[in-house]
């Protein structure tokens, strides 16, 4: 666990405001932003994100259905679409991708926590609220 992992999980759990996350993300270089997006994609897949998570994720991210990341997540297999979202190049698209991937992780991890971890688990990120 490192500072970035904690920050991203705090964003996904609503323990930090998204405005703080966007400010942090904008302060990263393009290569670091790409690494963050790949990290988020990986964790969305690990949290078992499903295609049905797309509409609510788009809404929570504050995106219009016509924004590129929203269009991508709404088409095809979600794991493939998340991969496409991580390689968007323009800064404003990467920022939208960041917001969307945080929203997907929020939804998928909440479902995983409810189904598999409600009786307790060893996931360090599920204990953040107890520490914060």
Z-matrix of the N, CA and C atoms (Angstrom, degrees):
N
C 1 1.442
C 2 1.528 1 108.01
N 3 1.332 2 115.78 1 131.50
C 4 1.452 3 120.10 2 175.54
C 5 1.526 4 109.41 3 -128.24
N 6 1.320 5 115.88 4 177.55
C 7 1.467 6 121.02 5 -176.04
C 8 1.526 7 112.30 6 -58.30
N 9 1.330 8 117.06 7 -40.10
C 10 1.469 9 120.78 8 178.90
C 11 1.522 10 111.10 9 -63.21
N 12 1.324 11 117.05 10 -45.61
C 13 1.463 12 121.21 11 -179.78
C 14 1.525 13 111.04 12 -60.36
N 15 1.321 14 116.23 13 -42.66
C 16 1.464 15 120.56 14 179.70
C 17 1.522 16 109.80 15 -64.16
N 18 1.333 17 116.97 16 -47.18
C 19 1.468 18 121.16 17 -179.51
C 20 1.525 19 111.37 18 -58.06
N 21 1.320 20 117.36 19 -47.27
C 22 1.460 21 120.90 20 -177.78
C 23 1.520 22 111.77 21 -65.02
N 24 1.310 23 116.82 22 -39.34
C 25 1.464 24 119.94 23 177.82
C 26 1.529 25 111.53 24 -71.18
N 27 1.327 26 117.57 25 -34.07
C 28 1.455 27 119.76 26 175.14
C 29 1.526 28 110.75 27 -65.36
N 30 1.319 29 117.40 28 -38.74
C 31 1.470 30 121.00 29 175.71
C 32 1.526 31 110.31 30 -62.19
N 33 1.324 32 115.88 31 -46.86
C 34 1.469 33 120.61 32 -177.92
C 35 1.530 34 111.67 33 -64.30
N 36 1.314 35 117.33 34 -29.29
C 37 1.466 36 120.97 35 -178.92
C 38 1.527 37 112.57 36 -93.94
N 39 1.333 38 116.84 37 2.79
C 40 1.459 39 120.14 38 179.59
C 41 1.516 40 113.76 39 73.75
N 42 1.321 41 117.39 40 18.60
C 43 1.463 42 121.35 41 179.53
C 44 1.530 43 111.40 42 -85.36
N 45 1.323 44 116.74 43 -12.75
C 46 1.466 45 123.88 44 174.78
C 47 1.518 46 107.54 45 -133.28
N 48 1.323 47 117.68 46 148.56
C 49 1.467 48 119.71 47 178.00
C 50 1.530 49 111.17 48 -73.94
N 51 1.334 50 115.74 49 146.34
C 52 1.453 51 120.13 50 -179.96
C 53 1.529 52 111.26 51 -60.91
N 54 1.321 53 117.72 52 -32.07
C 55 1.474 54 119.86 53 179.16
C 56 1.529 55 110.65 54 -58.26
N 57 1.315 56 116.85 55 -37.34
C 58 1.469 57 121.40 56 177.20
C 59 1.536 58 110.29 57 -67.23
N 60 1.322 59 116.02 58 -39.69
C 61 1.464 60 119.88 59 178.48
C 62 1.516 61 112.02 60 -65.91
N 63 1.308 62 117.55 61 -41.90
C 64 1.467 63 120.78 62 179.64
C 65 1.515 64 110.64 63 -66.08
N 66 1.324 65 116.89 64 -40.95
C 67 1.467 66 120.19 65 177.39
C 68 1.529 67 110.18 66 -60.19
N 69 1.321 68 116.21 67 -43.76
C 70 1.470 69 121.03 68 178.09
C 71 1.527 70 110.22 69 -63.06
N 72 1.338 71 116.75 70 -47.61
C 73 1.465 72 121.97 71 -178.54
C 74 1.530 73 110.80 72 -60.70
N 75 1.324 74 116.67 73 -44.40
C 76 1.472 75 120.91 74 179.68
C 77 1.524 76 112.21 75 -62.50
N 78 1.331 77 117.56 76 -26.94
C 79 1.458 78 121.93 77 179.87
C 80 1.520 79 114.07 78 -78.27
N 81 1.337 80 116.93 79 -8.36
C 82 1.461 81 121.10 80 179.56
C 83 1.522 82 110.58 81 -85.07
N 84 1.322 83 116.65 82 155.43
C 85 1.453 84 121.03 83 171.95
C 86 1.522 85 109.87 84 -74.04
N 87 1.315 86 116.46 85 167.85
C 88 1.466 87 120.78 86 -176.63
C 89 1.533 88 111.78 87 -59.89
N 90 1.314 89 117.65 88 -40.41
C 91 1.472 90 120.66 89 179.99
C 92 1.533 91 110.82 90 -65.34
N 93 1.330 92 116.39 91 -42.53
C 94 1.466 93 119.94 92 178.48
C 95 1.524 94 110.71 93 -65.72
N 96 1.332 95 117.07 94 -39.24
C 97 1.464 96 120.27 95 177.05
C 98 1.524 97 110.34 96 -60.41
N 99 1.322 98 116.25 97 -41.97
C 100 1.461 99 120.11 98 178.66
C 101 1.523 100 110.75 99 -62.18
N 102 1.327 101 116.79 100 -41.25
C 103 1.467 102 120.79 101 177.76
C 104 1.524 103 111.24 102 -62.17
N 105 1.329 104 117.00 103 -40.97
C 106 1.463 105 121.51 104 179.28
C 107 1.525 106 109.90 105 -63.88
N 108 1.330 107 117.11 106 -44.81
C 109 1.461 108 120.41 107 -179.96
C 110 1.529 109 110.92 108 -63.09
N 111 1.329 110 117.21 109 -40.15
C 112 1.467 111 120.56 110 177.05
C 113 1.525 112 111.11 111 -65.12
N 114 1.321 113 116.62 112 -40.69
C 115 1.461 114 121.48 113 176.82
C 116 1.521 115 109.78 114 -59.32
N 117 1.339 116 116.74 115 -47.86
C 118 1.455 117 120.89 116 -179.79
C 119 1.522 118 111.58 117 -62.42
N 120 1.328 119 116.95 118 -42.63
C 121 1.473 120 120.46 119 178.29
C 122 1.524 121 109.99 120 -57.83
N 123 1.310 122 115.79 121 -47.65
C 124 1.462 123 121.11 122 -179.54
C 125 1.530 124 110.51 123 -57.46
N 126 1.310 125 116.45 124 -44.83
C 127 1.460 126 119.38 125 -177.61
C 128 1.525 127 112.51 126 -72.91
N 129 1.313 128 117.18 127 -30.06
C 130 1.473 129 119.86 128 173.73
C 131 1.530 130 109.98 129 -63.75
N 132 1.326 131 116.32 130 -43.12
C 133 1.467 132 120.88 131 178.72
C 134 1.531 133 109.55 132 -66.42
N 135 1.335 134 117.49 133 -43.12
C 136 1.460 135 120.95 134 178.92
C 137 1.527 136 111.90 135 -62.85
N 138 1.331 137 115.91 136 -32.92
C 139 1.466 138 120.65 137 179.24
C 140 1.530 139 111.61 138 -80.71
N 141 1.318 140 115.76 139 1.48
C 142 1.470 141 122.56 140 177.11
C 143 1.529 142 113.12 141 67.64
N 144 1.337 143 115.34 142 47.76
C 145 1.462 144 119.93 143 173.90
C 146 1.526 145 108.85 144 -60.00
N 147 1.320 146 116.05 145 143.84
C 148 1.463 147 121.89 146 179.31
C 149 1.526 148 109.29 147 -126.13
N 150 1.321 149 115.40 148 161.18
C 151 1.463 150 120.61 149 -177.73
C 152 1.526 151 111.78 150 -56.73
N 153 1.317 152 117.39 151 -32.25
C 154 1.456 153 121.28 152 -179.26
C 155 1.525 154 112.48 153 -66.90
N 156 1.332 155 117.59 154 -13.54
C 157 1.465 156 121.52 155 177.39
C 158 1.528 157 111.93 156 -76.51
N 159 1.325 158 117.67 157 -15.56
C 160 1.465 159 121.62 158 -173.01
C 161 1.529 160 113.98 159 -58.26
N 162 1.341 161 119.88 160 -54.71
C 163 1.473 162 118.24 161 -175.73
C 164 1.531 163 113.82 162 -59.20
N 165 1.318 164 117.34 163 -44.00
C 166 1.464 165 119.90 164 179.71
C 167 1.525 166 111.24 165 -68.69
N 168 1.327 167 117.50 166 -35.37
C 169 1.463 168 121.02 167 177.30
C 170 1.522 169 110.80 168 -64.00
N 171 1.316 170 116.11 169 -42.48
C 172 1.467 171 120.91 170 178.50
C 173 1.527 172 109.35 171 -61.94
N 174 1.317 173 116.40 172 -44.80
C 175 1.463 174 120.64 173 179.58
C 176 1.526 175 111.11 174 -62.31
N 177 1.328 176 116.77 175 -48.32
C 178 1.463 177 120.67 176 -178.34
C 179 1.525 178 112.36 177 -64.58
N 180 1.321 179 116.46 178 -31.73
C 181 1.461 180 120.64 179 179.82
C 182 1.528 181 111.66 180 -77.61
N 183 1.323 182 116.47 181 -10.43
C 184 1.456 183 119.98 182 -179.90
C 185 1.515 184 113.53 183 73.93
N 186 1.332 185 116.11 184 27.49
C 187 1.464 186 120.49 185 -179.22
C 188 1.517 187 110.75 186 -97.29
N 189 1.297 188 115.08 187 152.79
C 190 1.462 189 119.97 188 171.06
C 191 1.522 190 107.44 189 -83.15
N 192 1.318 191 118.21 190 150.20
C 193 1.468 192 121.04 191 179.48
C 194 1.521 193 113.47 192 -60.11
N 195 1.340 194 117.03 193 -17.36
C 196 1.470 195 121.06 194 -179.64
C 197 1.525 196 113.19 195 -90.00
N 198 1.334 197 118.39 196 -8.84
C 199 1.463 198 120.18 197 177.16
C 200 1.534 199 108.94 198 -66.84
N 201 1.310 200 115.75 199 142.08
C 202 1.470 201 121.12 200 -174.33
C 203 1.529 202 113.61 201 -50.32
N 204 1.340 203 120.40 202 -50.61
C 205 1.471 204 118.10 203 179.86
C 206 1.532 205 112.60 204 -60.77
N 207 1.335 206 117.14 205 -34.99
C 208 1.467 207 120.76 206 179.24
C 209 1.514 208 110.87 207 -67.66
N 210 1.323 209 116.58 208 -40.77
C 211 1.465 210 120.68 209 177.86
C 212 1.525 211 109.74 210 -63.18
N 213 1.332 212 116.20 211 -45.16
C 214 1.465 213 120.04 212 -177.77
C 215 1.530 214 112.09 213 -62.42
N 216 1.334 215 116.66 214 -46.98
C 217 1.475 216 118.74 215 -175.61
C 218 1.519 217 111.64 216 -66.90
N 219 1.310 218 116.54 217 -19.64
C 220 1.465 219 120.84 218 -177.68
C 221 1.517 220 113.83 219 -86.82
N 222 1.328 221 117.21 220 -2.07
C 223 1.466 222 120.78 221 -176.26
C 224 1.528 223 111.36 222 -123.85
N 225 1.293 224 116.68 223 128.16
C 226 1.466 225 120.77 224 171.90
C 227 1.509 226 114.30 225 78.24
N 228 1.323 227 114.40 226 -169.60
C 229 1.471 228 121.70 227 -178.81
C 230 1.521 229 109.80 228 -64.70
N 231 1.308 230 115.94 229 131.13
C 232 1.464 231 119.52 230 -172.98
C 233 1.525 232 112.49 231 -63.15
N 234 1.323 233 118.59 232 -38.18
C 235 1.468 234 119.05 233 -179.37
C 236 1.523 235 110.93 234 -63.36
N 237 1.321 236 117.83 235 -39.18
C 238 1.467 237 121.37 236 177.05
C 239 1.521 238 110.84 237 -68.05
N 240 1.329 239 116.81 238 -42.00
C 241 1.456 240 121.02 239 -178.25
C 242 1.529 241 110.82 240 -66.85
N 243 1.324 242 117.25 241 -38.31
C 244 1.458 243 119.97 242 176.74
C 245 1.526 244 110.50 243 -61.59
N 246 1.323 245 116.55 244 -37.71
C 247 1.459 246 120.61 245 176.43
C 248 1.516 247 111.91 246 -62.19
N 249 1.310 248 117.38 247 -40.49
C 250 1.471 249 121.35 248 178.13
C 251 1.526 250 110.97 249 -66.07
N 252 1.316 251 116.08 250 -37.34
C 253 1.456 252 120.85 251 179.98
C 254 1.529 253 110.51 252 -63.97
N 255 1.326 254 117.25 253 -35.86
C 256 1.473 255 120.36 254 -176.81
C 257 1.516 256 113.04 255 -68.52
N 258 1.321 257 118.66 256 -18.59
C 259 1.469 258 119.87 257 -177.16
C 260 1.526 259 113.55 258 -103.28
N 261 1.324 260 117.30 259 10.70
C 262 1.463 261 119.17 260 175.32
C 263 1.523 262 108.56 261 -62.40
N 264 1.320 263 117.05 262 136.78
C 265 1.462 264 120.71 263 -170.82
C 266 1.531 265 116.00 264 -96.04
N 267 1.318 266 120.56 265 -48.20
C 268 1.474 267 117.46 266 -175.26
C 269 1.526 268 111.36 267 -60.87
N 270 1.337 269 116.81 268 145.17
C 271 1.460 270 121.46 269 -176.91
C 272 1.516 271 112.29 270 -54.66
N 273 1.330 272 118.30 271 -45.66
C 274 1.463 273 118.86 272 -177.46
C 275 1.523 274 111.32 273 -64.97
N 276 1.331 275 118.02 274 -31.31
C 277 1.475 276 120.90 275 176.38
C 278 1.524 277 110.73 276 -72.70
N 279 1.331 278 117.09 277 -37.98
C 280 1.470 279 119.96 278 177.07
C 281 1.526 280 110.11 279 -64.73
N 282 1.330 281 117.00 280 -39.24
C 283 1.468 282 120.98 281 178.08
C 284 1.531 283 109.96 282 -63.20
N 285 1.324 284 117.38 283 -43.09
C 286 1.474 285 120.91 284 177.01
C 287 1.531 286 109.96 285 -64.32
N 288 1.337 287 116.04 286 -40.88
C 289 1.463 288 120.54 287 178.57
C 290 1.527 289 110.45 288 -61.07
N 291 1.330 290 116.25 289 -42.06
C 292 1.464 291 121.24 290 178.76
C 293 1.527 292 110.30 291 -59.50
N 294 1.316 293 117.01 292 -50.14
C 295 1.468 294 121.20 293 179.93
C 296 1.524 295 110.92 294 -60.31
N 297 1.338 296 116.38 295 -42.02
C 298 1.457 297 120.02 296 -178.73
C 299 1.530 298 111.83 297 -67.53
N 300 1.312 299 117.02 298 -43.95
C 301 1.467 300 119.49 299 -179.23
C 302 1.528 301 111.73 300 -66.14
N 303 1.332 302 117.31 301 -35.42
C 304 1.465 303 119.82 302 174.55
C 305 1.529 304 109.28 303 -62.14
N 306 1.325 305 116.83 304 -43.44
C 307 1.469 306 120.83 305 179.97
C 308 1.528 307 111.40 306 -63.81
N 309 1.330 308 117.17 307 -42.71
C 310 1.469 309 120.34 308 177.90
C 311 1.529 310 109.52 309 -61.14
N 312 1.325 311 116.46 310 -45.64
C 313 1.467 312 120.01 311 179.75
C 314 1.528 313 110.42 312 -62.22
N 315 1.317 314 117.38 313 -40.02
C 316 1.459 315 121.56 314 178.29
C 317 1.528 316 110.69 315 -56.06
N 318 1.308 317 115.65 316 -49.93
C 319 1.468 318 121.32 317 -176.89
C 320 1.524 319 111.71 318 -68.53
N 321 1.327 320 116.31 319 -49.81
C 322 1.464 321 120.11 320 -176.25
C 323 1.533 322 111.52 321 -66.10
N 324 1.337 323 117.16 322 -40.99
C 325 1.457 324 118.79 323 -178.34
C 326 1.527 325 111.56 324 -71.89
N 327 1.324 326 117.49 325 -34.24
C 328 1.471 327 119.56 326 176.04
C 329 1.527 328 110.52 327 -62.48
N 330 1.332 329 116.31 328 -40.39
C 331 1.467 330 120.27 329 178.30
C 332 1.532 331 109.94 330 -66.04
N 333 1.338 332 116.15 331 -43.93
C 334 1.469 333 119.64 332 179.16
C 335 1.522 334 110.72 333 -62.73
N 336 1.311 335 116.19 334 -42.24
C 337 1.469 336 119.97 335 -179.97
C 338 1.526 337 110.77 336 -61.18
N 339 1.331 338 116.33 337 -43.20
C 340 1.467 339 121.18 338 -179.09
C 341 1.529 340 111.08 339 -66.47
N 342 1.331 341 117.23 340 -42.62
C 343 1.468 342 121.18 341 -176.32
C 344 1.512 343 113.97 342 -77.15
N 345 1.328 344 115.77 343 -43.50
C 346 1.456 345 119.03 344 -168.87
C 347 1.524 346 115.19 345 -113.19
N 348 1.315 347 117.63 346 -17.09
C 349 1.460 348 119.44 347 -171.90
C 350 1.528 349 113.54 348 -121.76
N 351 1.321 350 117.47 349 7.38
C 352 1.466 351 119.58 350 -175.87
C 353 1.526 352 112.55 351 -63.11
N 354 1.302 353 116.74 352 -27.86
C 355 1.461 354 120.66 353 178.72
C 356 1.514 355 113.17 354 -90.56
N 357 1.332 356 116.22 355 6.49
C 358 1.460 357 121.59 356 -177.61
C 359 1.517 358 110.46 357 111.61
N 360 1.314 359 115.48 358 151.79
C 361 1.464 360 120.51 359 -179.78
C 362 1.526 361 109.16 360 -157.84
N 363 1.298 362 115.22 361 176.14
C 364 1.463 363 120.01 362 179.85
C 365 1.526 364 112.28 363 -103.49
N 366 1.344 365 118.54 364 10.98
C 367 1.470 366 121.33 365 178.94
C 368 1.530 367 109.23 366 -73.04
N 369 1.315 368 117.63 367 116.83
C 370 1.467 369 120.66 368 -178.05
C 371 1.524 370 111.27 369 -60.43
N 372 1.342 371 117.31 370 -34.00
C 373 1.463 372 120.28 371 -177.03
C 374 1.526 373 112.59 372 -71.58
N 375 1.322 374 117.16 373 -16.83
C 376 1.459 375 119.61 374 176.31
C 377 1.532 376 111.97 375 -83.33
N 378 1.305 377 116.26 376 -3.55
C 379 1.465 378 120.91 377 178.17
C 380 1.526 379 112.01 378 -108.09
N 381 1.327 380 118.31 379 8.26
C 382 1.462 381 121.50 380 -177.60
C 383 1.526 382 112.65 381 -62.70
N 384 1.318 383 117.32 382 -40.81
C 385 1.461 384 120.02 383 -177.05
C 386 1.527 385 111.21 384 -64.71
N 387 1.313 386 117.48 385 -27.34
C 388 1.459 387 121.39 386 178.76
C 389 1.534 388 110.48 387 -73.22
N 390 1.336 389 116.12 388 -26.14
C 391 1.449 390 122.07 389 -178.20
C 392 1.522 391 110.66 390 -89.53
N 393 1.341 392 115.84 391 -36.14
C 394 1.469 393 120.54 392 -174.06
C 395 1.507 394 112.95 393 -70.20
